[in-house]
Amino acid sequence: MNRFRILVPVAAVLLSGCGGSPTAAPTGTLDVGQEGTAPAHTAWYVRIETTDAEPVTEHTYPEPPIKLTQQLDAGDYRVVSWNRPCADVCPSSGEKGLGPLSQVCGAPVTVAEGTRVSATVVIGTGGTCSVRVD
């Protein structure tokens, strides 16, 4: 009986771990969309990066529209978009058939805990672009 009284508290301490369960970093959501019509035969790209230019995610859009939803740790980021002309059909991966970098645009964005932030890649005539944070 005395052993049982000692083993139960010891087992409880051992099974509980040293610091309890780890806590996740506070997160928010960033939605990136498109406004305007992309010129024919252009591949578009969206990159979310830290303010130190470390990539968080990067996506290729060989066909419109740009649409991305990303969970992020709370903090400051940049949304960067660019396009490249395609020889014919834009490839879904790889470089074959892609021309040189044509247009680059971006904007800073702050993601706060529990919030949803929207950024829009605004495509102008001829493939010009800007990023608007709503």
N, C-alpha and C positions, 0 to 999 in steps of 0.2 A: 504494500500500500504506500509506503514512504517513497519507494522508487517511482511510482506512478505520479505522485505529487511533484517530484523533481523533473521528471521527463516531460510532462505536459508544458510547463513554462519554457523549458529549454527548446523543445520542438517548435513552439510558437515563435520564439525569437529567431531560430534558424530558418524557418519557412517564410518569415516576413521580409527577409532581405535586409540589406544595410540601410538603404535610403528610401525604401518604399518604391512604388512604381515610378518610372521616369515620366516627366511631364513633357508634352509636345509643345513646340514653339507656337505662339499665337499665329494664326493664319487668316488670310483674307483671299478674295477671288478677284482675278483680273480677266475681264472679257475683252477680246479684241475683235472688231468687226470691220466691215468695208463700207465706204460710201463712194459712189461714182462707179463708172464702168471702166474696167481695165482694157487697154487696147488689145486687139487680137494679137496672138502670138507673143505674149509676154508671160513669164513666170514670176510670181511674186513671192516674197519671203518675209517672215516675221520672226524677229528675235527678241526675247526678253532677256535683259542682262542686268547685272548689278551696276552700281554707280562706278565700280572699279573695272567695268567692261568684262566681267566674268560671265560667260553664257549660263543662263538658267534653262532655257529651251529655245529651239529654233525649228520652224516649220516651213515647208515649201508648199506653194499653192500654184500648181501648173494650170489649174482652171479655177476661175472665180467661184464663189466669193471667199474672201479671207474670213475665217471664223475660228476663233481659238478661245478656250476657257482654261485658265491655269490657276490652281491653288498655289499660293505663295506665302512664305513666312512674312509676317508684318515687316515693312521696311521700304526703302527707296530703291527704285528700279528705273530702267529706260526701256521703252518700246521702240524698236528700230525696224523699219521696213525698207525694202529695196526691190527693184525688178531687173530682169535681164530679158532681152529679146530672144525669141526662139526661131530657129530656121524654118520649122514647119509646125509639127505638134510638139508642145513642150513636154520634156521628159518628166516623169514622176520622181526620178532619182538619177543621179549622175550628172555629168557635164555635157554629154554628147548632144549637139544641136543648140547649145546655149551660146548666146553672144556675150559681149562684155557687160559689166555692171553699168546700168543706165541711170538710175535715180535712187537716191538715199534720203530718207527722212526719219525723224524720230522725235520723241518727247519724253521728259521725265514723268514718272508717276509714283505716287506714294500709296502703298497698300496698308491699311490699318486693320487691326484685329477685328474679325467678324464683319468686315465690310465687303462690298462688291463694287469694284471700280471698272469703268468702261473706257476704252480707248478705241478710236476709229481711225483707220487708215483712209484718208481722203484722197481719192485718185482723180486728178484733173485731166484735161485733154492732153493728149500726147504722152500720157504716162507720168506726169509730174505727181508728186505726192507730198502730203503733210500728215502729221499725226495729231489728232485732237483728243484731249483727255476730258471726259465728261464727268 
